[in-house]
């Protein structure tokens, strides 16, 4: 997922049908929230849904406007011949496991009041974490022309290093943003008691998976001459500090 901010050629854009598919996928999350909670007045779910759709649909529209063809590459990346074999299974698995189970668990907890009332302060903090996390991840997608959904060197697109925008201070801003949003979701939609069960424990597992994937990205991209990252000052493979 490394690239620069320039477009060297025009690439095929998504069709209206494909855009419709993206919208439907992101509408599934609020649908599941309200279906399993059976509470249309659950304001925390409404607030999270607005942020999710704005980042998921609006963010992709922003990225496509800046780099026409980026969403087409992402949509077909699993079928490319140079994708790592394990990534054909890992990418969809991570996308599914990070989203749907947490939504269902949180909704059921709200419906049956398993953890009591939600502290308003925790909800506000959660919304802030989700907002910052989604903005960072969306900014990364819009800034990086080569932000692919899989691990591969995009030789056919002139793969280059992205060192602008959030990539000036964060090596993997997409992952960093999602790591912020994950605990934020637990604070928005469930109580602090439920966070310890449906938030923190899975979060540690998810962060561990992110770390493993990041290390794999590093091993692949750092071996490729055009994808060498200039700054070696790296913290856990996620953050790198720029020198003054």
C-alpha positions, 0 to 999 in steps of 0.5 A: 500500500505504498505510492505517491500522489501523482497520476501518470495515466487514466484508468478505468473507473467504477461503474454505477453498479459497482458504486451501488455495491459499495453503498449497499455494503456500508448500509449493511452496518447500520441495518445490522445495528438496528436489526439486532438491537431492535431500537431505531432510537439508538442515537449512538448507532445513528452517530456511528453510522453517519461517520462510517458511511461518510468515511466509507462512501465519501472517502472512496469518492474523494480518493477516486476523484483524486486518483481515477482508477484506484477503486477499480484496482482495489476491486480487482486486486484479489484476482491479480496474478502477483498477489501473495497466495495467503493474502487472497484469504487473509484480506477478506477474513480481516475485513469480515472479522473486524466489522460484522461480529462487533456490530452484532455483539454490540447490538445484542448487548444494547437490546438486552441491556447486558451491560447497563446504561452507556456512560455519555462521556465514554460515548463522546470519547468513542465518537472522537476516536472513531472520527479521528481514526476514520479521517486518518484512514480516509486521508491515507486512501485519498493521498496514496494512489497505490493504496491497494487491498492486497500485498503486491507491487503494482509494476504496471502502474509505476509503483512509487513511495508515498511520502506526502500527507499522513505518510510524512509521519505515519508509515501505515496511516490506514492501519493506524486509523483503524486501530484508533477507530476499533476501541472507539466503536466499543465506547460509542455503542456499548458500555465500559463493562462490555468493552472489556469483553467485546472490545479490548480482548479482540482488539489485542488480537486484531492489533496483533494481526495488523502488526503481522501484516505490516511486517509482511508489507515491510518485507515485501516492499523494502525488497523492491527498489522503487518501494524503499522507504527513506526513513528507517526510524520506525516504531513497531512498523507503524510510525516513523519519526521524521528528522528535524 
